[in-house]
Amino acid sequence: MKMAARLTLSVVMVALSQSTVAIDKNALQTFNQLLMESGLRMETPQHYIDIPIQANPVLPYEHAIQHESGALEVRFIIRPLSRIMIDYTDPHNASPEPNHLFPLLFEAISTQLSAGGDMPSSTFSEAEAQSRFNAQWAAASVFDVVPEFATDYRSALLIGMHKNQLADAYTLFLYNDHEQAKTLINAALSTLAFTPTTAPTQ
């Protein structure tokens, strides 16, 4: 990504320990608090169970569920705008503010998780972003996932969503068989969404 000025984004992470042990009730409570802070709600579909966070060197995430068949794993990444810190150096332009960064962040996360090759992406219409996620912006990207992030799955669909003054949030669907996962993904697409009653937007 070419930019005339230096832009470094660092997100203050929620204090969650990544482990392969049993689900930590404190971690679940922290995740629920993060949802509230971000104006989000998560409705777990039927036939899914919570699974432990898997430590990885690629990208931290806050929660995960898996379909009972094992055909689909869903990971959730939440970034409240109040926790995004910007180190920006450009003597000619003002520093960008978090409400305007969501396309760059979505592209950066997609690239970080991708194993390379084709990475088709598309943006939802404003009406569909609103109806599906109660968001002001949403996009999707499909790619082969880097093995260091998900050892049991080869493919990923990343859904990113943004709401002003609140958060950027991402739902990552992991799978091996696209045809098998397609129906499951369609049914679980709006598992994570912004709540209808949130702070006024600008």
Legacy VTK file of the C-alpha trace (Angstrom):
# vtk DataFile Version 3.0
C-alpha trace
ASCII
DATASET POLYDATA
POINTS 202 float
0.000 0.000 0.000
1.646 3.250 -1.140
1.128 6.337 0.981
2.947 9.687 0.758
3.011 10.026 4.525
3.905 7.529 7.203
0.855 6.051 8.884
1.262 3.580 11.717
-1.817 2.108 13.330
-1.627 0.390 16.668
-4.715 -0.994 18.357
-4.793 -1.367 22.116
-5.706 -5.004 22.528
-8.163 -6.378 25.023
-6.337 -8.187 27.784
-7.244 -11.706 26.737
-4.823 -14.582 27.078
-4.663 -16.768 23.971
-4.507 -20.455 24.872
-5.619 -23.887 23.790
-7.110 -24.771 27.156
-10.803 -24.951 27.977
-12.974 -21.871 27.491
-12.147 -19.284 30.142
-15.245 -17.747 31.718
-13.315 -14.543 32.403
-12.362 -14.333 28.715
-16.009 -14.743 27.732
-16.993 -12.013 30.164
-14.319 -9.725 28.744
-15.520 -10.462 25.210
-19.096 -9.596 26.195
-17.884 -6.334 27.721
-16.043 -5.573 24.487
-19.259 -6.151 22.541
-21.066 -3.655 24.760
-18.281 -1.085 24.422
-18.441 -1.407 20.632
-22.220 -1.291 20.310
-22.272 -4.843 18.944
-24.338 -7.931 19.564
-23.520 -11.541 18.781
-26.233 -14.158 18.356
-24.734 -17.644 18.189
-26.604 -19.776 15.629
-27.892 -23.227 16.512
-25.434 -26.130 16.304
-22.402 -23.961 17.151
-20.236 -24.186 20.252
-17.677 -21.835 21.773
-14.106 -23.011 21.245
-10.808 -21.854 22.794
-8.794 -19.066 21.222
-5.790 -20.450 19.367
-2.543 -18.592 19.993
-0.983 -17.495 16.701
1.718 -15.074 15.493
-0.432 -13.512 12.762
-3.418 -11.683 14.277
-5.079 -11.724 17.703
-8.815 -12.344 17.825
-11.292 -12.192 20.667
-13.695 -15.135 20.345
-14.454 -18.190 18.201
-17.280 -20.638 17.585
-17.402 -23.822 15.510
-20.203 -25.702 13.800
-20.789 -29.116 15.359
-19.841 -30.754 12.044
-16.423 -29.072 12.096
-17.028 -27.797 8.563
-16.942 -24.121 9.627
-15.132 -22.138 12.289
-16.006 -18.483 12.910
-13.591 -16.072 14.567
-14.429 -12.560 15.752
-12.129 -9.530 15.726
-13.360 -6.311 17.357
-11.576 -2.962 17.303
-13.318 -0.137 19.209
-12.475 3.190 17.606
-11.600 4.634 21.011
-8.697 2.151 21.221
-7.165 2.908 17.835
-4.035 5.026 18.233
-2.552 6.718 15.166
1.091 7.643 14.729
0.978 9.862 11.665
3.801 11.900 10.148
2.982 14.345 7.381
3.823 18.045 7.645
1.243 18.961 4.993
-1.879 17.068 6.076
-3.834 16.570 9.251
-3.815 13.157 10.869
-6.687 10.930 9.700
-9.217 10.079 12.358
-10.508 6.546 13.090
-13.907 7.053 11.447
-12.152 7.339 8.062
-9.725 4.418 8.298
-11.994 1.402 7.867
-11.223 0.640 4.188
-7.470 0.710 4.890
-7.823 -1.458 7.980
-9.973 -3.993 6.130
-7.414 -4.238 3.336
-4.558 -4.538 5.832
-6.226 -7.350 7.791
-7.166 -9.212 4.600
-3.568 -9.015 3.387
-2.216 -10.066 6.765
-4.392 -13.184 6.875
-3.986 -14.135 3.224
-1.526 -16.809 2.109
-1.157 -14.979 -1.216
-2.742 -15.410 -4.622
-6.147 -14.062 -5.632
-7.999 -12.087 -2.986
-11.309 -10.955 -4.512
-13.243 -8.442 -2.435
-16.448 -6.468 -2.721
-18.267 -3.767 -0.797
-21.862 -4.157 0.338
-24.300 -1.471 -0.744
-25.222 1.005 1.987
-28.690 -0.530 2.208
-27.354 -4.072 2.550
-24.720 -3.056 5.108
-27.508 -1.492 7.133
-29.963 -4.386 6.804
-27.446 -7.180 7.437
-25.171 -5.608 10.052
-26.773 -2.280 11.068
-23.478 -0.834 9.823
-22.620 2.244 7.784
-20.106 0.275 5.720
-19.356 -3.400 5.145
-17.168 -5.421 2.806
-16.202 -9.032 2.095
-12.964 -10.651 0.989
-12.159 -14.280 0.099
-8.681 -15.786 0.220
-6.521 -18.764 1.143
-5.667 -18.306 4.808
-2.089 -18.302 6.028
-1.399 -21.629 7.825
0.105 -19.940 10.890
-3.294 -18.429 11.658
-5.481 -21.501 11.080
-3.826 -24.902 10.866
-7.057 -26.845 10.280
-8.549 -24.739 7.473
-7.363 -23.606 4.051
-9.940 -20.994 2.983
-11.458 -17.899 4.538
-14.211 -15.347 4.022
-13.646 -12.100 5.906
-16.574 -9.765 6.599
-15.649 -6.283 7.816
-18.102 -3.717 9.162
-17.844 -0.171 10.473
-20.027 2.220 12.437
-18.968 5.792 13.165
-17.998 6.613 16.750
-18.175 2.942 17.721
-15.996 0.254 16.160
-14.644 -1.712 13.268
-15.556 -5.397 13.549
-14.670 -8.487 11.553
-16.218 -11.929 11.219
-13.872 -14.527 9.750
-15.332 -17.762 8.360
-12.797 -20.609 8.040
-13.479 -23.733 5.975
-12.019 -26.347 3.635
-14.944 -27.327 1.394
-16.602 -24.272 -0.150
-19.777 -26.059 -1.230
-20.229 -27.582 2.209
-19.554 -24.308 3.978
-21.618 -22.041 1.697
-24.990 -22.835 3.270
-23.556 -22.569 6.771
-21.976 -19.194 5.994
-25.204 -17.774 4.553
-27.084 -18.793 7.687
-24.437 -17.321 10.007
-23.487 -14.192 8.040
-25.100 -11.753 10.486
-24.005 -13.508 13.678
-22.095 -10.351 14.589
-23.785 -7.001 13.964
-24.174 -3.582 15.485
-27.166 -3.190 17.757
-30.032 -1.033 16.450
-29.925 1.288 19.470
-26.462 2.832 19.534
-24.949 6.239 20.015
-25.844 8.810 17.336
-23.646 8.672 14.256
-22.066 11.530 12.391
LINES 1 203
202 0 1 2 3 4 5 6 7 8 9 10 11 12 13 14 15 16 17 18 19 20 21 22 23 24 25 26 27 28 29 30 31 32 33 34 35 36 37 38 39 40 41 42 43 44 45 46 47 48 49 50 51 52 53 54 55 56 57 58 59 60 61 62 63 64 65 66 67 68 69 70 71 72 73 74 75 76 77 78 79 80 81 82 83 84 85 86 87 88 89 90 91 92 93 94 95 96 97 98 99 100 101 102 103 104 105 106 107 108 109 110 111 112 113 114 115 116 117 118 119 120 121 122 123 124 125 126 127 128 129 130 131 132 133 134 135 136 137 138 139 140 141 142 143 144 145 146 147 148 149 150 151 152 153 154 155 156 157 158 159 160 161 162 163 164 165 166 167 168 169 170 171 172 173 174 175 176 177 178 179 180 181 182 183 184 185 186 187 188 189 190 191 192 193 194 195 196 197 198 199 200 201
